[in-house]
């Protein structure tokens, strides 16, 4: 594992926005280091997203320095010493070094510190307690560099004690192993997570949801989910019987076809195909309305999609439901198909759906009234009947045929 990061090779480190924040914090004797995910991902040569910064400067000093440098500073987590600095629309979380004073399994009361070692000690895993200076020097207080190299997700200190500080760390253990781990989960950590699993009941649905979706967004989440299931941990999150086989198949399809992970679709695959159960899961996890509607819709989907279905049937469904809903249905039906020889047909069906451009129904209410139907509810009924015929005839653009059909329907309802 590298012992130093090279800023010339790390776009996120040499970005003007990053430099502006670090310069403001370190000028005149100040100190600041990158910490956590940005350092970890850079070492693994993975994409760096959020950039978190730690500093011994107190929050008031951080605010003052940022504002003096004309950097927008918002005290987004001031109770925990966190200031969000924004440069050219790019946010950076700047947090004062801390040590835990009191924990209750959900929240922590912290005190500020000037010691980097104390700040590192309160972090959950060794691979999350890695720091880097602006020039790339690395600081590792708990063997995180070796653990990162080995794919070993290990708690700092006693696993039971760390979990009891915040029970969300149970789910974080599996999420981080899914993303960064190799081989089996750390035995001590797994034993502690299993023993303390009922503590998950104390957490809010929002916190559990975020960790679960992050876990489902990993390239290969299923090994961790199977371990969670055997250990009784998954049942604390989703008490209903889950569809692990269907999720296994969906993840395998993603891997084989190089599809990006879709955490919400994977949650739908994991959730039993019963609308009431999907609603219960959505309520417990406090899903957004958009995500809730999506998994409930899929749980009750009656459409019988198959890899050999006629194109005209697929187009009819696409017109009625839209590309997004049909795409979801194709993936779930594909994951339920036990015949691997159907993969090419499923991919063709998916390609057809994604290329679909919804045609515009050529008639309006004015056309119906011009054909002799008085204004009122009957206009909508006629329009709907003709539209059904138009769909059944593969969205024909034959104007005369459409006109004849309109006349026929009008005669049937007016006479």
C-alpha positions as CSV (number, residue, x, y, z in Angstrom):
1,X,0.0,0.0,0.0
2,X,1.2,3.5,-0.8
3,X,2.8,5.5,2.0
4,X,2.1,8.8,0.3
5,X,-0.5,10.3,-2.1
6,X,0.8,12.2,-5.1
7,X,-1.3,15.4,-5.5
8,X,-0.1,15.7,-9.1
9,X,-2.0,12.5,-9.8
10,X,-5.0,13.2,-7.7
11,X,-7.3,15.6,-9.5
12,X,-9.4,16.1,-6.3
13,X,-6.4,17.2,-4.3
14,X,-5.1,19.7,-6.8
15,X,-8.5,21.1,-7.7
16,X,-8.7,24.9,-7.2
17,X,-11.7,24.5,-4.9
18,X,-9.8,22.0,-2.6
19,X,-6.7,24.2,-2.5
20,X,-8.8,27.3,-1.6
21,X,-10.3,25.5,1.5
22,X,-7.0,23.9,2.6
23,X,-5.1,27.2,2.2
24,X,-7.7,29.0,4.3
25,X,-7.4,26.5,7.1
26,X,-3.6,26.0,7.1
27,X,-2.4,29.6,6.6
28,X,-0.7,31.3,9.5
29,X,0.0,28.1,11.4
30,X,-3.3,26.4,11.0
31,X,-3.6,22.6,10.4
32,X,-5.9,20.5,8.3
33,X,-5.9,17.0,6.8
34,X,-8.1,15.1,4.5
35,X,-9.8,12.1,6.3
36,X,-11.9,9.1,5.6
37,X,-13.4,8.1,2.3
38,X,-11.5,10.5,0.0
39,X,-8.2,9.2,1.4
40,X,-9.3,5.6,1.3
41,X,-10.6,5.7,-2.2
42,X,-7.6,7.5,-3.5
43,X,-5.4,4.8,-2.1
44,X,-7.5,2.2,-3.9
45,X,-7.5,4.3,-7.1
46,X,-11.2,4.5,-7.0
47,X,-13.4,7.6,-7.7
48,X,-13.3,10.2,-5.0
49,X,-16.7,11.8,-4.2
50,X,-17.2,13.8,-1.0
51,X,-14.0,15.3,0.5
52,X,-14.0,15.5,4.3
53,X,-11.4,17.6,6.2
54,X,-10.4,17.4,9.8
55,X,-8.7,20.2,11.7
56,X,-7.8,21.1,15.3
57,X,-9.2,24.6,14.7
58,X,-12.4,25.3,16.7
59,X,-15.6,25.8,14.7
60,X,-15.6,29.6,15.3
61,X,-12.1,29.8,13.9
62,X,-12.9,27.7,11.0
63,X,-15.9,29.9,10.1
64,X,-13.7,33.0,10.5
65,X,-11.0,31.7,8.3
66,X,-13.3,30.6,5.6
67,X,-15.3,33.8,5.5
68,X,-12.0,35.8,5.4
69,X,-11.1,33.8,2.3
70,X,-14.5,34.7,0.9
71,X,-15.6,31.0,1.0
72,X,-19.2,30.3,1.9
73,X,-19.4,28.6,5.3
74,X,-22.5,27.1,6.8
75,X,-22.6,25.5,10.3
76,X,-24.5,22.4,9.0
77,X,-23.5,20.2,12.0
78,X,-22.2,22.7,14.5
79,X,-23.2,20.5,17.5
80,X,-20.6,18.1,16.3
81,X,-18.2,20.7,15.1
82,X,-18.9,20.4,11.4
83,X,-18.9,23.4,9.0
84,X,-19.7,23.0,5.3
85,X,-17.4,25.1,3.0
86,X,-18.6,25.6,-0.5
87,X,-16.4,26.8,-3.4
88,X,-17.8,27.0,-6.9
89,X,-20.7,24.8,-5.9
90,X,-18.5,22.1,-4.5
91,X,-19.0,21.3,-0.8
92,X,-16.4,20.3,1.8
93,X,-17.2,19.2,5.3
94,X,-14.7,20.6,7.7
95,X,-14.9,19.1,11.2
96,X,-13.0,19.9,14.4
97,X,-11.1,17.0,16.0
98,X,-13.3,15.3,18.5
99,X,-13.5,12.8,21.3
100,X,-16.6,11.1,22.5
101,X,-17.8,12.1,25.9
102,X,-21.1,10.2,26.0
103,X,-22.9,7.8,23.7
104,X,-26.3,6.1,23.8
105,X,-26.3,3.8,20.8
106,X,-27.7,6.5,18.4
107,X,-26.1,9.8,19.2
108,X,-22.8,11.0,20.7
109,X,-21.9,14.0,22.9
110,X,-18.5,15.1,21.8
111,X,-15.7,17.4,23.1
112,X,-13.2,19.1,20.9
113,X,-9.7,17.9,20.9
114,X,-6.3,19.0,19.6
115,X,-5.0,15.5,19.3
116,X,-5.3,13.6,16.0
117,X,-5.0,10.3,17.8
118,X,-8.1,11.0,19.8
119,X,-10.0,11.9,16.7
120,X,-8.9,8.7,15.1
121,X,-9.8,6.6,18.1
122,X,-13.5,7.6,17.9
123,X,-13.8,6.5,14.3
124,X,-15.4,3.1,13.6
125,X,-13.1,1.2,11.3
126,X,-9.3,1.3,10.8
127,X,-9.8,2.0,7.1
128,X,-11.9,5.1,7.9
129,X,-9.2,6.5,10.2
130,X,-6.7,7.4,7.5
131,X,-5.6,11.1,7.2
132,X,-3.6,12.9,4.5
133,X,-2.0,16.3,4.4
134,X,-2.3,18.6,1.4
135,X,1.1,17.4,0.2
136,X,0.0,13.8,0.4
137,X,1.7,12.6,3.6
138,X,-0.4,9.8,5.2
139,X,-1.2,9.4,8.9
140,X,-2.4,6.0,10.1
141,X,-2.9,5.4,13.8
142,X,-4.5,2.0,13.8
143,X,-3.1,-0.1,11.0
144,X,-5.7,1.0,8.4
145,X,-3.2,1.0,5.5
146,X,-2.4,-2.7,6.0
147,X,-6.1,-3.5,6.5
148,X,-7.0,-1.6,3.3
149,X,-4.4,-3.6,1.4
150,X,-5.8,-6.9,2.9
151,X,-9.4,-6.0,2.4
152,X,-9.9,-6.3,6.2
153,X,-12.8,-4.3,7.6
154,X,-11.9,-4.1,11.3
155,X,-13.3,-2.1,14.2
156,X,-11.0,0.2,16.1
157,X,-10.9,-1.2,19.6
158,X,-13.5,-3.6,21.1
159,X,-16.2,-4.3,18.5
160,X,-19.0,-4.7,21.1
161,X,-18.1,-1.3,22.7
162,X,-17.9,0.4,19.3
163,X,-21.3,-1.0,18.2
164,X,-23.0,0.0,21.5
165,X,-21.8,3.6,20.8
166,X,-23.9,3.6,17.6
167,X,-25.9,0.5,16.5
168,X,-25.8,1.7,12.9
169,X,-22.2,0.4,12.9
170,X,-23.7,-3.1,12.5
171,X,-25.0,-2.2,9.1
172,X,-21.9,-0.2,8.3
173,X,-19.8,-3.3,8.9
174,X,-21.6,-5.1,6.2
175,X,-21.7,-2.1,3.9
176,X,-18.0,-1.5,4.1
177,X,-17.2,-5.2,3.7
178,X,-19.3,-5.3,0.6
179,X,-17.4,-2.4,-0.9
180,X,-13.9,-2.9,0.4
181,X,-13.6,-6.3,2.1
182,X,-12.0,-9.5,0.8
183,X,-12.8,-13.0,2.0
184,X,-14.7,-13.6,5.2
185,X,-16.0,-10.9,7.5
186,X,-13.9,-10.2,10.5
187,X,-14.9,-12.9,13.1
188,X,-14.8,-10.6,16.1
189,X,-16.9,-8.0,14.3
190,X,-19.4,-10.5,13.1
191,X,-19.8,-12.1,16.5
192,X,-20.4,-8.6,18.1
193,X,-22.8,-7.5,15.3
194,X,-24.8,-10.7,15.8
195,X,-24.9,-10.4,19.6
196,X,-26.0,-6.8,19.4
197,X,-28.4,-7.0,16.5
198,X,-31.5,-6.0,18.5
199,X,-30.0,-2.6,19.0
200,X,-31.0,-1.9,15.4
201,X,-34.5,-1.5,16.6
202,X,-33.5,1.7,18.3
203,X,-32.5,3.4,15.1
204,X,-34.6,5.6,12.8
205,X,-35.8,4.2,9.5
206,X,-34.0,7.0,7.7
207,X,-30.6,5.9,9.0
208,X,-31.2,2.3,8.3
209,X,-32.5,3.1,4.8
210,X,-29.3,5.0,3.9
211,X,-27.0,2.2,5.0
212,X,-29.1,-0.5,3.4
213,X,-29.2,1.3,0.0
214,X,-25.5,1.9,0.1
215,X,-24.9,-1.8,0.8
216,X,-27.3,-2.7,-2.1
217,X,-25.3,-0.3,-4.3
218,X,-22.1,-2.4,-4.0
219,X,-21.0,-4.5,-6.9
220,X,-21.5,-7.7,-5.0
221,X,-23.7,-7.2,-1.9
222,X,-25.2,-10.7,-1.8
223,X,-22.5,-12.5,0.2
224,X,-22.9,-9.9,3.0
225,X,-26.7,-10.1,2.9
226,X,-26.6,-13.9,3.1
227,X,-24.4,-13.6,6.2
228,X,-26.7,-11.0,7.7
229,X,-29.7,-13.4,7.0
230,X,-28.1,-16.4,8.7
231,X,-27.1,-14.2,11.7
232,X,-30.6,-12.8,12.1
233,X,-29.5,-9.3,11.4
234,X,-31.4,-8.9,8.1
235,X,-34.6,-9.8,9.9
236,X,-34.1,-6.8,12.2
237,X,-34.2,-4.6,9.1
238,X,-36.8,-6.5,7.0
239,X,-38.7,-8.9,9.3
240,X,-40.7,-10.4,6.4
241,X,-39.2,-13.3,4.5
242,X,-36.9,-11.9,1.9
243,X,-36.2,-13.0,-1.7
244,X,-32.5,-13.5,-1.6
245,X,-32.5,-15.8,-4.6
246,X,-34.2,-13.2,-6.8
247,X,-31.7,-10.6,-5.6
248,X,-28.8,-13.0,-6.3
249,X,-30.0,-13.4,-9.9
250,X,-30.5,-9.7,-10.4
251,X,-27.0,-8.9,-9.2
252,X,-25.6,-11.7,-11.4
253,X,-27.4,-10.1,-14.4
254,X,-25.8,-6.7,-13.6
255,X,-22.4,-8.3,-13.4
256,X,-22.7,-10.3,-16.6
257,X,-24.1,-7.4,-18.6
258,X,-22.1,-4.6,-17.0
259,X,-25.2,-2.8,-15.8
260,X,-24.8,-0.2,-13.0
261,X,-26.1,-1.1,-9.6
262,X,-29.6,0.2,-9.0
263,X,-30.1,0.0,-5.2
264,X,-33.8,0.7,-5.2
265,X,-34.5,-1.9,-7.8
266,X,-32.4,-4.3,-5.8
267,X,-34.5,-3.5,-2.7
268,X,-37.6,-4.3,-4.8
269,X,-36.0,-7.6,-5.8
270,X,-35.3,-8.4,-2.1
271,X,-38.8,-7.5,-1.0
272,X,-41.5,-10.2,-1.3
273,X,-43.8,-9.5,-4.3
274,X,-46.8,-8.6,-2.1
275,X,-48.0,-5.0,-2.2
276,X,-48.9,-4.9,1.5
277,X,-45.5,-6.2,2.4
278,X,-43.8,-3.7,0.1
279,X,-45.8,-0.9,1.8
280,X,-44.7,-2.1,5.2
281,X,-41.0,-2.2,4.1
282,X,-41.3,1.3,2.6
283,X,-42.9,2.6,5.8
284,X,-40.3,1.1,8.1
285,X,-37.4,2.4,6.0
286,X,-39.1,5.8,5.5
287,X,-38.5,5.7,1.8
288,X,-39.1,8.8,-0.3
289,X,-42.5,8.9,-2.1
290,X,-40.7,8.1,-5.4
291,X,-38.9,5.1,-4.1
292,X,-42.0,3.9,-2.2
293,X,-44.2,4.1,-5.3
294,X,-41.6,2.2,-7.3
295,X,-41.2,-0.9,-5.0
296,X,-44.9,-1.0,-4.2
297,X,-45.7,-0.8,-8.0
298,X,-43.3,-3.7,-8.7
299,X,-44.6,-5.8,-5.9
300,X,-48.1,-5.8,-7.4
301,X,-47.2,-5.8,-11.1
302,X,-49.6,-8.2,-12.9
303,X,-48.0,-8.0,-16.3
304,X,-46.7,-11.3,-17.6
305,X,-43.6,-10.2,-19.4
306,X,-41.6,-13.0,-21.1
307,X,-38.5,-13.0,-23.3
308,X,-40.5,-14.2,-26.3
309,X,-43.4,-11.8,-26.0
310,X,-44.5,-10.1,-29.3
311,X,-43.1,-6.7,-29.9
312,X,-46.6,-5.2,-30.3
313,X,-47.5,-6.4,-26.8
314,X,-44.4,-4.8,-25.4
315,X,-45.1,-1.5,-27.2
316,X,-48.6,-1.5,-25.8
317,X,-47.3,-1.9,-22.3
318,X,-44.7,0.8,-22.8
319,X,-47.4,3.2,-24.0
320,X,-49.5,2.5,-20.9
321,X,-46.8,2.3,-18.2
322,X,-43.7,4.2,-19.6
323,X,-40.2,3.1,-20.2
324,X,-39.1,3.3,-16.5
325,X,-41.8,1.0,-15.1
326,X,-41.4,-1.5,-18.0
327,X,-37.6,-1.5,-17.6
328,X,-38.0,-2.4,-13.9
329,X,-40.4,-5.2,-14.8
330,X,-38.1,-6.7,-17.4
331,X,-35.2,-6.8,-14.9
332,X,-37.3,-8.5,-12.2
333,X,-38.9,-11.0,-14.6
334,X,-35.5,-11.7,-16.0
335,X,-34.1,-12.4,-12.5
336,X,-36.9,-14.9,-12.0
337,X,-36.2,-16.8,-15.2
338,X,-34.2,-19.9,-14.5
339,X,-33.2,-20.5,-18.1
340,X,-29.8,-18.8,-18.9
341,X,-30.3,-19.3,-22.6
342,X,-33.0,-16.6,-22.5
343,X,-30.5,-13.9,-21.6
344,X,-30.1,-12.6,-25.2
345,X,-33.8,-12.4,-25.6
346,X,-34.2,-10.4,-22.3
347,X,-31.4,-8.0,-23.4
348,X,-33.2,-7.5,-26.7
349,X,-36.4,-6.7,-24.9
350,X,-34.6,-4.3,-22.6
351,X,-33.0,-2.6,-25.6
352,X,-36.3,-2.2,-27.3
353,X,-37.8,-0.6,-24.2
354,X,-34.9,1.8,-23.7
355,X,-35.1,2.9,-27.3
356,X,-38.9,3.4,-27.2
357,X,-40.2,6.8,-28.2
358,X,-43.8,7.3,-27.1
359,X,-46.1,8.1,-30.1
360,X,-48.6,10.9,-29.8
361,X,-52.3,9.9,-30.2
362,X,-53.4,11.9,-33.2
363,X,-57.0,12.6,-32.2
364,X,-58.3,15.2,-29.7
365,X,-61.6,16.0,-28.1
366,X,-62.2,18.5,-30.8
367,X,-62.0,15.7,-33.5
368,X,-64.6,13.7,-31.5
369,X,-67.0,16.7,-31.3
370,X,-66.5,17.4,-34.9
371,X,-67.6,13.9,-35.6
372,X,-71.0,14.6,-33.9
373,X,-70.5,13.9,-30.2
374,X,-71.8,16.7,-28.0
375,X,-69.5,18.2,-25.4
376,X,-69.5,16.2,-22.2
377,X,-68.3,12.9,-20.6
378,X,-69.1,11.0,-23.8
379,X,-66.3,12.7,-25.6
380,X,-63.7,11.2,-23.3
381,X,-65.3,7.7,-23.7
382,X,-65.2,7.9,-27.5
383,X,-61.6,9.1,-27.4
384,X,-60.6,6.3,-25.1
385,X,-62.3,3.7,-27.2
386,X,-60.6,4.9,-30.4
387,X,-57.2,5.1,-28.6
388,X,-57.6,1.5,-27.5
389,X,-58.1,0.5,-31.1
390,X,-55.2,2.6,-32.2
391,X,-52.9,0.9,-29.6
392,X,-54.2,-2.6,-30.7
393,X,-53.3,-1.7,-34.3
394,X,-49.7,-1.0,-33.4
395,X,-50.2,2.8,-33.2
396,X,-51.2,3.1,-36.8
397,X,-50.6,6.3,-38.6
398,X,-53.1,5.6,-41.3
399,X,-55.3,8.7,-41.2
400,X,-58.3,7.3,-43.2
401,X,-58.4,4.1,-41.1
402,X,-58.4,6.2,-37.9
403,X,-61.1,8.4,-39.2
404,X,-63.3,5.4,-40.1
405,X,-62.8,3.9,-36.7
406,X,-63.8,7.2,-35.1
407,X,-67.0,7.2,-37.2
408,X,-67.8,3.7,-36.2
409,X,-67.4,4.4,-32.4
410,X,-69.4,7.6,-32.7
411,X,-72.3,5.8,-34.4
412,X,-72.2,3.2,-31.7
413,X,-72.6,5.6,-28.8
414,X,-74.8,8.3,-30.4
415,X,-77.4,6.1,-32.2
